[in-house]
Each structure stands twice: as C-alpha cells, then as structure tokens.
Amino acid sequence: MESVTNLSATNGAEVELFAVWTPNGYTVKYNANGGTGTTADSAHVYDAAKNLTANGFSKTGYTFAGWATSAGGTAAYTNRQSVTNAARRPGRRHHG
C-alpha cells in the first residue's frame, strides 16, 4: 500500500476520492487442429464487440469451415466473426 500526503493544501479539509475501473479482458487463442500456418491470438474486452482474427491456417484437402470450441466440435464461429464475451468467465482462456 502506498502512503498519500497533501491531498489538500487546507488543513482538515475533506477530500473525496473516486474509484477508477478498468474493464476485464480475455485472450482468444487459435489452434490449427491438424492444419499448418499461424493465426495471431486476439485480445478482447468483456461487453465489447470485436472481430475474431482472420484464419491463417490451411490443411491440404480441406476447406476452413469456422472455429469450434473443442478439437472435435462443430463450427461455433465464422471467420472474422464479431463476438462479445466469447470467454465465459473473467480470466479464462477460450480456445477457438
């Protein structure tokens, strides 16, 4: 804890301080799931819409169908889809 002095030049003055809030964020990590290439992680903030990173992966003989939330799952998100609160809890990493 830091000590604070001289909040007012007047001795005995009342000083009101206000809370400052920073929004919670989360990271979406992208997994090639058997493909090759790279797709950059994306940083998101709760309650704010933001597009997922464009797919940078490829897999010979396959067409990218979207992002699933598990290796064997079906596509839950499209390429570059705008998402809000894709992670379910603050601090949890959600793999797309």
Summary of the structure (lengths in Angstrom):
residues: 96
radius of gyration: 21.7
end to end distance: 39.1
largest distance: 77.0
contacts: 190
relative contact order: 0.25
helix: 0%
strand: 22%
